[in-house]
Amino acid sequence: MGETIVVIGANHAGTAAINTVLDQFPGNRVIAFDMNSNISFLGCGMALWIGKQISGPEGLFYSSKGIFEEKGAEIHMETRITRIDYDRKIVYARDRDGMDFEQPYDKLILATGSIPVRPEIKGMDLENVQFVKLFQNAQDVIEKLKDASIRKIAVVGAGYIGVELAEAFRRNGREVVLIDCAETCLSGYYDREFSDIMTKNLMDHGVKLAFGETVTELEGDGKVQTIITDKGSHEADMVVFGIGFKPNTMLGQGQIKVFKNQAFLTDRKQETSIPGVYAIGDRIMVFLFEKTDDTPEDPEEKGQVITLDEQVYTRDGIEYAKYITKTIYPGSSRPDYGISIEFEAYGREYAALVWSTRFDEVVKKDMDQILDSLEVDLDVQGKK
């Protein structure tokens, strides 16, 4: 008999990890725990459902408890992990009926994902204040939209999720205001030249834009009625927050090493600071090493490490990224105006480029900020 592999979190990264072990490494015992009642909900389809572009959620799932069990896995749904004894290698859990039990493991995979950021402002407990993450969140919004009195909807956060939801609510026939503290939508993803195109698109389709405003309070009598910002107020029968996510790493219990944003730190095998404990999916950080003879044992020694988010490397939970090359230098297709970062993952080459036609005014001025956001501790020189 092989090893007992316990997976905590059975959504996308966890689903991929479970399938990979079952399909490619038979003979191991796979046991998975998840707090939810469903597996593999494609949250990206939530806006399609709200906007009536699909008739229902049936096509937004690609796996299930039954599928895993047919392959031989043991799946515990609606089960909360109360604690983990990393020294004795035991997971302690409590099911929906309140029954406590213990599960020993040889290897542990943490795929606990992320949770929505909830602002600490007055009025968050009012009715019709919504978040978007789980199937139940979408289901709740869909059910409430059957109430014709919910006419005005405020979407807070103009990233990908907020923009998609603003469009969806307009398709649903509602009045929509999209609020963000940034001066444009999609500000974390595109330069202003491109985000302005989406801004115009939103306006052309009747979405009211309230950019450069910070939400400070929600008002209402039982139900939300008004959203207050530092610039004014907006009537709202429903407020939907999509202002980001934070790592769901509480099970680390102060024992697993984390990054400054509280994401689990892993090596190139996605192993955490505790041997035999791995972390995959949303909100982990992977140390990527430059291939040199003097690469340090300590991954945090300065000058040797680039720390990047999991977006490219670990979302699917199938394999860790294979870091092959690293080059940081001024320029690329516009050689005098930026920095380019090249690397290889999953056998494919990737590159990221930050550039500006005003190198001295923009890129050079913001170089420290750019490199800090990438956690690059290397000497990068630009030229005009």
Secondary structure, DSSP 4 states (H G I P E B T S, - for coil): ---EEEEE--SHHHHHHHHHHHHHSTT-EEEEE-SSSSS---GGGHHHHHTTSSS-SGGG----HHHHHHHT-EEE-S-EEEEEETTTTEEEEE-TT--EEEEE-SEEEE---EEE-----BTTTSBTEEE-SSHHHHHHHHHHTTSTT--EEEEE--SHHHHHHHHHHHHTT-EEEEEESSSSSSTTTS-HHHHHHHHHHHHHTT-EEEET--EEEEEESSBEEEEEESS-EEE-SEEEE-S-EEE--GGGTTTS-B-TTSPEEE-TT-B-SSTTEEE-STTEEEEEE---TT--SSTTSTTSEEEEESTTTTTT-SS-------EEEE-SSSTTSEEEEEEEETTEEEEEEEE-S-TTTTTTTTHHHHHHHHTB-S------
